[in-house]
């Protein structure tokens, strides 16, 4: 199996590389600016130049492309909407079109931010979308562009992605920020009025490849089985850092001014992926324990 990971130096992309290597697949990848430390064929590639993606396909001749590349800074998307729509909306459709023309399978990564957070109960794959910021709008446009080009593409929605970046084996994302503040003795303000189902990048990568191997198509939510607040997530991290829960402070999303609105509730219903793979998604506590055991 020849797997091409677009965005191999991102958190998720690095884990897809690792998951493919562990299966004995031939892995190649693209990166935007910083070359990851993987011993695989790598090509520098700018999503804005997606019209040239055919050259990448000719060079690497993959059986499947997993598109992990995106503009993920939610506030920067809000202040640069044109760039966000090019990178998150137009580019995925362009990549998919080239894959379709070359008979290459395509897997695309999307987000829980395609939802508005009004429902107050976990969103399944068929729930109505209604993004409340440019990031979500651009990612929804990307979903639509991909499925217009390839009706049987595999599209995965992830939430609050975190984990170990496999190029440098460093903890990345929200837990790293919490851990580092706790270790330095700083207070950690955490929201109690936001609810998410955090996605561990390593687990998501394995799940993506498992779905591909089963010829699954369509939309799948990939996240943990726990709907939690950032404060509750922080409590689990504090338990592993040790004797530091007293540094956690309850906070509100209203306390911070940001360019982009965040939905208050974007927990994902994972019943579909559990049914497809005939296994439960891990709880957040299980994911946290898995990462801390790996970091030891």
C-alpha positions in Angstrom: 0.0 0.0 0.0 1.4 3.4 -1.0 0.0 6.2 1.2 0.6 9.9 0.6 0.0 12.2 3.6 -0.7 15.8 2.6 0.4 17.8 5.6 2.8 15.2 7.1 4.3 17.7 9.5 1.0 18.5 11.3 0.0 16.8 14.5 -2.5 14.5 12.8 -0.4 14.1 9.7 2.6 12.9 11.7 0.4 10.3 13.4 -1.0 9.1 10.1 2.6 8.7 8.9 3.5 6.7 12.0 0.3 4.5 11.8 1.0 3.7 8.2 4.6 2.8 8.9 3.5 0.5 11.7 1.3 -1.4 9.2 4.3 -1.9 6.8 2.9 0.5 4.2 5.0 2.6 1.9 4.6 6.2 3.1 5.4 9.5 1.5 4.3 13.0 2.4 4.1 16.7 1.7 4.9 19.6 4.0 4.3 23.3 3.7 7.4 25.0 5.3 9.1 22.8 7.9 10.2 19.4 6.8 9.3 16.7 9.4 12.0 14.4 10.7 10.6 11.2 9.0 12.8 9.0 6.8 10.3 8.9 4.0 10.1 10.6 0.6 8.9 14.2 1.2 7.9 17.0 -1.1 7.3 20.6 -0.3 3.9 21.6 -1.4 1.7 24.7 -0.9 -2.1 24.1 -0.9 -2.6 27.3 -2.8 -0.9 25.6 -5.7 -3.4 22.7 -5.7 -3.6 22.9 -9.5 -0.1 21.3 -9.6 -1.1 18.4 -7.4 -1.0 16.1 -10.4 2.7 16.4 -10.4 2.8 15.2 -6.8 0.7 12.2 -7.7 2.9 11.4 -10.6 6.0 11.6 -8.5 4.8 9.4 -5.6 2.1 7.2 -7.4 0.0 6.6 -4.2 -2.9 4.3 -3.8 -4.6 6.6 -1.3 -4.1 10.3 -0.3 -5.0 11.4 3.3 -5.4 15.2 3.3 -4.4 16.5 6.8 -3.4 19.9 5.6 -5.5 23.0 6.5 -5.4 26.5 7.9 -6.4 25.6 11.5 -5.8 28.9 13.4 -9.5 29.8 14.0 -8.8 33.5 14.7 -6.5 33.9 11.8 -9.1 32.4 9.5 -11.5 35.1 10.8 -9.2 37.9 9.9 -8.0 36.3 6.6 -11.2 34.8 5.2 -10.1 34.7 1.6 -7.0 32.7 2.5 -9.1 30.4 4.7 -11.5 29.7 1.9 -8.7 29.0 -0.6 -6.8 26.6 1.8 -9.7 24.9 3.5 -12.4 25.1 0.8 -11.0 25.3 -2.7 -7.8 23.3 -2.2 -9.4 20.1 -0.9 -11.7 20.0 -3.9 -8.7 20.5 -6.2 -6.8 17.6 -4.5 -9.9 15.4 -4.7 -10.4 16.2 -8.4 -6.8 15.2 -9.2 -7.1 12.0 -7.2 -10.4 11.1 -9.0 -8.7 11.7 -12.4 -5.8 9.4 -11.4 -8.0 6.7 -9.7 -6.5 7.4 -6.3 -8.6 7.0 -3.1 -9.1 10.2 -1.1 -9.5 10.7 2.6 -10.3 14.2 3.9 -10.2 15.7 7.4 -12.8 18.1 8.7 -14.0 19.5 12.0 -16.7 19.7 14.6 -16.8 23.5 14.0 -19.1 22.9 11.0 -21.8 22.9 13.7 -23.2 25.9 15.6 -23.3 24.3 19.1 -26.9 25.2 19.7 -28.4 21.7 20.0 -26.8 20.7 23.3 -26.5 17.1 22.5 -23.9 15.1 20.5 -24.0 15.8 16.7 -24.1 12.8 14.5 -22.9 12.8 10.9 -26.3 13.7 9.4 -26.9 16.7 11.7 -27.6 20.0 10.1 -24.4 22.1 9.7 -24.3 25.8 10.5 -20.8 27.1 11.2 -20.6 30.3 13.2 -17.1 31.5 12.1 -15.0 31.6 9.0 -13.0 28.6 9.9 -16.1 26.4 10.1 -17.5 27.9 6.9 -14.3 27.2 5.0 -14.0 23.6 6.3 -17.7 23.0 5.4 -16.9 24.3 1.9 -14.0 21.9 1.8 -16.3 19.0 2.7 -18.7 20.0 -0.1 -16.0 20.5 -2.7 -14.5 17.0 -1.9 -17.8 15.2 -2.1 -18.8 17.0 -5.3 -15.6 15.6 -6.9 -15.6 12.1 -5.3 -19.0 11.0 -4.0 -17.6 8.0 -2.2 -14.7 9.9 -0.5 -14.0 9.2 3.2 -14.5 12.4 5.2 -13.7 12.4 9.0 -14.8 15.1 11.4 -12.5 15.6 14.4 -12.8 17.7 17.6 -10.2 19.5 19.8 -7.3 17.5 18.4 -4.4 16.8 20.7 -1.6 14.2 21.2 2.0 13.4 20.6 3.6 14.9 17.4 5.4 12.0 16.0 8.2 13.9 14.2 9.6 15.1 17.5 7.8 12.8 20.0 6.5 15.9 21.9 3.1 16.4 23.5 1.2 19.0 21.5 -2.0 21.0 21.9 -4.2 21.8 24.9 -2.7 19.1 27.3 0.8 20.4 26.7 -0.2 23.9 27.6 -1.9 22.8 30.8 0.9 20.5 31.8 3.6 23.2 31.3 1.7 25.8 33.3 1.1 23.4 36.1 4.8 22.4 36.2 5.8 26.0 36.3 3.4 26.7 39.2 1.1 29.0 37.1 -2.6 29.2 37.5 -4.6 27.5 34.6 -7.9 29.2 33.7 -10.1 26.6 32.0 -13.6 27.0 30.6 -16.5 25.4 32.3 -19.1 26.4 29.7 -17.7 24.7 26.6 -18.2 21.1 25.8 -16.1 19.0 23.4 -15.2 15.4 22.6 -11.4 15.6 22.3 -9.7 13.7 19.5 -6.3 12.1 20.3 -4.3 12.3 17.1 -2.8 8.8 17.4 -6.1 7.2 17.9 -7.6 9.1 15.1 -4.9 8.1 12.7 -5.3 4.4 13.5 -9.1 4.8 13.1 -8.7 6.5 9.7 -6.6 3.7 8.3 -8.9 1.0 9.8 -11.8 2.7 8.0 -9.9 2.9 4.8 -9.0 -0.8 5.0 -12.6 -1.7 5.4 -13.5 0.4 2.3 -15.6 2.7 4.4 -16.9 5.8 2.6 -18.9 8.9 3.6 -18.8 10.9 6.8 -17.5 9.6 10.2 -17.0 11.4 13.5 -13.7 10.4 15.1 -13.3 11.5 18.7 -13.3 10.1 22.2 -16.5 8.9 23.8 -16.4 11.5 26.5 -18.2 14.9 26.3 -16.3 17.1 28.6 -15.4 20.7 29.4 -11.8 22.0 29.1 -11.9 22.2 32.9 -12.7 18.5 33.2 -10.0 17.7 30.7 -7.6 19.8 32.7 -8.4 17.9 35.9 -7.4 14.6 34.2 -4.1 16.2 33.1 -3.5 17.6 36.6 -3.9 14.1 38.0 -1.0 12.9 36.0 1.2 16.0 36.7 0.6 15.4 40.4 -0.6 17.6 43.3 -1.5 20.5 41.1 -5.3 20.6 40.9 -5.3 23.6 43.2 -3.8 25.6 40.3 -6.9 25.0 38.1 -9.3 28.0 37.9 -12.8 27.9 36.5 -13.3 30.3 33.6 -15.8 31.2 31.0 -15.7 31.6 27.2 -17.0 35.1 27.8 -13.9 36.0 29.7 -11.7 36.1 26.6 -12.1 38.4 23.5 -11.2 36.6 20.3 -11.7 37.4 16.7 -13.7 34.3 16.0 -16.8 33.0 17.8 -16.5 29.5 19.2 -19.6 27.3 19.5 -20.3 26.3 23.1 -21.2 22.7 22.4 -19.6 20.6 19.6 -19.6 17.1 21.1 -19.6 14.4 18.4 -21.7 11.3 18.4 -19.3 8.4 17.6 -21.8 5.6 17.3 -21.3 5.4 13.5 -17.6 4.7 13.6 -18.1 2.3 16.6 -20.6 0.4 14.6 -18.4 0.4 11.4 -15.3 -0.9 13.3 -17.3 -3.0 15.8 -15.4 -1.5 18.8 -15.9 1.3 21.2 -14.1 4.6 20.9 -11.9 5.3 23.9 -12.9 7.5 26.8 -10.9 10.6 27.3 -9.4 9.1 30.5 -8.2 6.1 28.5 -6.7 8.4 25.9 -4.9 10.5 28.5 -3.5 7.4 30.2 -2.3 6.1 26.9 -0.4 9.3 26.1 1.1 9.6 29.6 2.3 6.0 29.5 3.9 6.6 26.1 5.6 9.8 27.3 7.2 7.8 30.2 
